[in-house]
Amino acid sequence: MGLFPSSGIKMSSTIEVLEKFFKTAVDYRGRIYIPKQVRKILLIKEGERVYIKIEQDHIKVYTAKALKLQK
């Protein structure tokens, strides 16, 4: 059974996909560190607000700039 059993994705395919993702960790307080390279690409500065949307089995993180562009 793969990492996402309900999706029908095989474990080997899942690992190949995940290897292309940026990796981070959750600390003891539940905080997620956004890697420097990701912050640079998305122009996220220290103290800037980000918004988290829950979608079934994953989350999406938006910057205020991204939300303004969607309007």
N, C-alpha and C positions, 0 to 999 in steps of 0.2 A: 504494500500500500504506500502511495506517495505522500508527500508533505500536505497536499491538498486533495484528500481522498474524494470529495464530492465533485471535484472539477475534472476528474479523469486524466489529470496530468501525471505522467510517470515520474518517479523519484529522480532518475538521471536527467530528465529534461528540466525538472524543477531546479536542480543543483546548477545546471548550466545557466539558467536564467538568473538565479540569485547571485552567481559569481560576477555578473555584470552590474549589480546594484552597488550603491554606496553602503558601507557597513557602519553601524554605530551601536551603542549600547544604552540601556536604561540604567540610571544610577539608583542608589538605595532610596532616594526620595521620589522615584518615578519619572525623573527628568530624562528627556532624550536629547543627546548632544547632536547638533547639526554640524557635520564635518566642514572644515574651513573651505574646501573646494566647492561644496554645495552652496555655502553662504556667499562665496565670491560670484558664482554663476548667477545666483538669484538676487544679488545685490542686497543681501540681508545684513543690516548693521546691528551692532550691540544695542540692546534696549528696544528694538523694533518689535512691534506686536506681530504675531503670526496666529492664524486661525486654523483649527483642526475640525475636519468634518469626518464623521464616522460613516462608512459605507460597507455594510454587511460584514466582510471579514478583513477589512483593511481601513486605513485612515488616509486622508489627503490633507496636506498642509498648504495653506495659502498665505501669501503676504498681503498686506494692505494694498500695495501697488497692484498686485494681480487681481484683487477683487474690484478695484477701481476700473481696471481695463475691461472687465467682464460686463460692465454696465452699458 
